Amino acid sequence: MKFKDYYEALGVARTATQDEIKKAYRKLAHQYHPDVSKDPAGEEKFKEIGEAYATLKDVEKRAAYDELGRHPAGEEFRPPPNWGANQGHQQGAQAYSFDDVDLSDLFASFSKGRQGGQHQGGRMPIPGQDYELATQISLDDAFNGTTVDLSFTVPEYDAQGQLKRMPHTFKARIPKGVTDGQKMLLRGKGGKGAHGGPDGNLYLNISFTPHRLFRVVDHDLFIDLPLTVSEAALGATVKVPTLEGAVNLKVPEGITSGQKLRIGKRGLPRQGQDNGDLYAIAQIVVPAKPSDKERELFRELAEVSTFNPRAHFD
């Protein structure tokens, strides 16, 4: 009987957990599925990983397989005496001469006599394919939450067994508090599973459409706050827009361009926490075409002012 390295087939260590084995199988099954893979050897590889998973996912079969020890793949070997007896199998080493016996047939015999089972028609359940889809929402939708219409096509078998691209259309609820670039999991909304396997998942990549006023960093918002020279010099109370309506903001006297003023809890919602903050960034603006009166006042200010913003150059 020739040895088959099931751990190597799945690309996992012999110490791998059941969850790691399952994840490895799902990844490889998607990669080498005959409906997806363009690899000429893909079908044979698909059968190989299915055989490996059928043994390693079963605690009793895996324990019996581990009793066989390590051997190079394809090497002729014989199980040790009384192999399988400790696993309580009805068929063990005594029932086989091991001449012309395939390792997969040997492990398949362990499941004989078990009632029920996880396979339909003796075929391995195949999980549905996972997919990713991108959608854009507005900043207001991110603040309040929204529902988006999603539509995409996936390869599926129809009632006649023909592989076709089938449309998937449904509504997805996006809760308030999502962030730009967030990936949202929609369980069971991916490709259909085969032979009783679970449906795949859909990963929704969320991005924000640009806003005319606000910039977003995580849950915080930033807005440029234009100020006149007199407002910056003397201080003022100005109205600042937020996603919930305008608020009054006190600007301290002597503020400089680039200085940030924090407006607490006026950013995007955070699930289970307070909202992020809104930061108003001061931008001192002068009139592009001052009136005659403004020119006169600016000249007067220049004559009486001793302020030198470039004093540090000396």
C-alpha positions in Angstrom: 0.0 0.0 0.0 1.3 3.4 -0.9 1.5 6.2 1.6 -0.3 9.5 1.1 0.7 12.5 3.1 -2.7 14.1 3.8 -1.2 17.0 5.8 1.1 17.9 2.9 -1.9 17.8 0.6 -3.7 20.4 2.6 -0.5 22.4 3.3 -0.8 22.2 7.1 1.4 21.0 9.9 0.7 17.7 11.6 -0.1 19.7 14.7 -2.7 21.8 12.9 -6.0 22.4 14.7 -9.3 21.2 13.3 -10.1 24.8 12.5 -6.8 25.3 10.6 -7.5 22.1 8.6 -10.9 23.3 7.7 -9.7 26.7 6.6 -6.9 25.1 4.5 -9.4 22.8 2.8 -11.9 25.6 2.0 -9.2 27.7 0.4 -7.8 24.9 -1.7 -11.3 23.6 -2.6 -12.2 27.0 -4.0 -8.8 27.2 -5.8 -9.0 23.8 -7.5 -12.8 23.4 -8.0 -13.4 22.1 -11.5 -15.8 25.0 -12.2 -13.2 27.6 -11.3 -9.7 26.2 -11.8 -7.9 26.5 -15.2 -5.2 24.2 -14.0 -5.1 21.0 -16.2 -4.3 19.1 -13.0 -6.9 20.9 -11.0 -9.5 18.1 -11.0 -7.0 15.6 -9.7 -5.8 18.0 -7.1 -9.4 18.7 -6.0 -9.9 15.0 -5.4 -6.6 14.7 -3.5 -7.5 17.5 -1.1 -11.1 16.2 -0.7 -9.7 12.8 0.3 -7.2 14.3 2.7 -9.9 16.5 4.3 -12.3 13.5 4.6 -9.8 11.8 6.8 -8.3 14.6 8.8 -11.6 16.3 9.7 -12.7 13.1 11.5 -11.2 12.9 14.9 -11.1 9.0 14.9 -9.8 8.7 11.4 -7.1 11.4 12.0 -6.0 9.5 15.1 -5.7 6.3 13.1 -3.9 8.0 10.3 -1.4 9.6 12.8 -0.7 6.0 14.1 0.7 5.2 10.6 3.7 7.5 11.3 5.6 9.5 8.8 6.6 8.2 5.3 7.5 9.8 2.0 4.5 10.3 -0.2 4.2 7.3 -2.6 6.4 5.0 -0.5 5.2 1.4 -0.1 4.4 0.6 3.6 2.3 -1.6 5.8 0.4 -0.4 8.9 1.9 -1.6 12.2 0.4 -4.7 13.9 -3.0 -4.2 15.5 -3.2 -0.8 13.8 -6.5 0.8 14.4 -7.6 -1.4 17.3 -7.3 1.5 19.8 -9.7 3.5 17.7 -12.5 1.0 18.2 -13.0 0.4 14.4 -14.9 -2.7 13.3 -12.4 -3.2 10.6 -8.7 -2.9 11.3 -5.4 -4.4 10.3 -6.7 -8.0 10.7 -9.4 -7.5 8.0 -6.9 -6.5 5.3 -4.0 -8.2 3.5 -3.1 -4.7 2.3 -2.4 -6.1 -1.2 -3.7 -3.7 -3.8 -5.4 -1.6 -1.1 -5.6 2.1 -1.5 -5.2 4.2 1.6 -8.3 6.2 0.8 -10.4 3.0 0.5 -9.0 1.9 3.9 -10.1 5.0 5.6 -13.4 5.1 3.8 -14.2 1.7 5.3 -14.1 3.2 8.8 -17.3 5.1 8.1 -19.2 1.9 7.1 -22.0 1.1 9.4 -22.3 4.6 10.7 -25.8 5.9 10.4 -26.6 9.1 8.7 -23.6 11.1 7.6 -22.6 14.5 6.3 -22.4 13.6 2.6 -25.2 13.5 0.1 -25.0 10.7 -2.3 -21.6 9.8 -1.0 -20.1 13.0 -2.3 -18.0 15.4 -0.3 -19.9 18.6 0.7 -18.3 21.6 -1.0 -18.6 25.1 0.6 -19.8 27.9 -1.6 -17.3 30.4 -3.0 -16.6 33.6 -1.0 -16.8 36.8 -3.0 -15.9 40.5 -2.5 -18.0 43.4 -3.7 -17.4 47.2 -3.5 -20.0 49.8 -2.7 -19.8 53.5 -2.1 -22.0 55.4 0.3 -22.2 59.1 1.3 -20.9 60.5 4.5 -24.5 61.2 5.6 -25.4 57.5 5.0 -22.4 56.5 7.1 -23.6 58.8 9.9 -27.2 57.6 9.9 -26.9 54.1 8.5 -28.4 53.0 5.2 -29.6 50.2 3.0 -27.9 49.5 -0.3 -29.1 47.4 -3.3 -26.5 44.9 -4.3 -26.4 43.0 -7.6 -23.7 40.6 -8.9 -23.5 37.3 -10.8 -21.8 34.0 -9.7 -21.4 30.7 -11.5 -24.0 28.2 -10.3 -25.6 25.0 -11.6 -29.1 25.3 -12.9 -31.9 22.7 -12.5 -30.6 20.9 -15.6 -27.1 20.7 -14.2 -25.7 23.3 -16.6 -23.1 25.8 -15.2 -24.4 29.3 -15.7 -23.8 32.8 -14.3 -26.7 33.4 -12.0 -27.7 36.9 -10.7 -27.7 37.6 -7.0 -29.7 40.6 -6.0 -30.6 41.6 -2.5 -30.6 44.5 0.0 -27.9 44.9 2.6 -28.2 47.0 5.7 -25.1 49.1 6.5 -25.2 50.2 10.1 -24.2 53.7 11.2 -20.6 53.9 12.4 -18.9 52.2 9.4 -15.6 53.6 8.4 -14.1 54.4 5.0 -12.3 51.3 3.7 -14.1 48.9 6.1 -14.9 45.4 5.0 -18.3 44.1 6.2 -19.1 40.4 6.3 -22.4 39.2 5.0 -22.7 35.5 5.9 -24.2 33.1 3.5 -24.6 35.7 0.7 -21.8 34.3 -1.5 -21.9 31.3 -3.9 -24.1 28.4 -3.3 -22.7 25.3 -1.6 -22.8 21.9 -3.3 -23.7 18.5 -2.0 -25.0 20.0 1.3 -22.1 22.3 1.8 -22.7 25.7 3.3 -23.2 28.8 1.2 -20.2 31.1 0.9 -19.9 34.6 2.3 -19.9 38.0 0.7 -17.3 40.6 1.9 -18.6 44.1 1.2 -15.8 46.7 0.8 -17.2 50.1 1.8 -15.9 53.4 0.7 -17.2 57.0 1.1 -18.0 59.3 -1.8 -16.0 62.6 -1.3 -17.8 65.3 0.7 -17.7 68.9 -0.3 -16.8 70.1 3.2 -15.5 67.3 5.4 -12.5 65.0 5.3 -12.6 61.7 7.2 -9.9 60.0 9.3 -11.4 56.9 11.0 -14.3 58.3 13.0 -13.0 61.9 13.1 -14.0 64.7 10.7 -12.0 67.6 9.6 -13.2 70.9 8.0 -11.3 74.0 6.9 -12.5 77.1 8.8 -12.0 80.3 6.9 -11.5 83.4 9.2 -11.0 87.0 8.4 -8.0 88.9 9.7 -10.0 90.7 12.3 -11.7 87.4 13.5 -8.3 85.7 13.8 -6.7 88.7 15.6 -9.6 89.7 17.9 -11.4 86.3 18.3 -15.0 85.7 17.4 -17.9 83.3 17.6 -18.6 81.7 14.2 -21.1 79.1 12.9 -19.5 75.7 11.8 -21.5 73.1 9.9 -21.7 69.5 11.2 -23.5 66.4 10.0 -26.3 67.3 12.5 -26.6 71.0 11.7 -24.5 74.1 12.4 -23.0 74.8 15.9 -21.5 78.0 17.3 -17.7 77.8 17.8 -15.7 80.3 19.9 -12.5 81.3 18.1 -9.8 82.5 20.5 -8.0 85.8 19.7 -4.6 85.5 18.0 -5.4 82.2 16.3 -3.0 81.2 13.4 -3.6 79.4 10.2 -3.4 75.6 10.6 -4.4 75.7 14.2 -7.1 73.0 15.0 -10.2 73.7 17.2 -11.9 70.6 18.5 -15.6 70.2 18.5 -16.2 67.1 20.7 -18.5 64.2 19.6 -19.5 65.7 16.3 -17.7 63.1 14.2 -19.0 59.7 13.0 -20.7 57.3 15.3 -18.7 54.5 16.9 -20.6 51.3 17.9 -20.9 51.2 21.7 -18.9 54.3 22.2 -19.1 58.1 21.8 -18.9 59.7 18.4 -15.6 60.7 17.0 -14.7 64.4 17.0 -14.9 67.3 14.5 -11.8 69.4 14.0 -12.0 72.9 12.5 -8.7 73.9 11.0 -8.2 77.7 10.9 -7.5 79.3 7.6 -7.0 83.1 7.6 -8.4 84.6 4.4 -8.0 88.1 3.0 -10.3 89.7 0.4 -9.0 89.1 -3.1 -10.2 92.6 -4.1 -10.5 94.8 -1.1 -12.7 97.8 -1.2 -11.2 101.4 -1.0 -12.3 101.6 2.6 -10.7 98.2 3.4 -7.4 99.3 1.7 -7.4 102.5 3.8 -7.9 100.5 7.1 -5.3 98.0 6.2 -2.8 100.8 5.5 -3.6 102.4 8.8 -3.1 99.1 10.5 0.2 98.6 8.8 1.4 102.0 10.0 0.5 101.6 13.6 1.2 97.9 14.1 4.6 96.8 15.5 3.9 93.1 14.9 6.5 91.3 12.8 5.6 87.7 11.9 9.1 87.2 10.4 11.1 88.3 13.5 12.5 84.8 13.9 14.3 85.2 10.5 16.8 87.6 12.1 
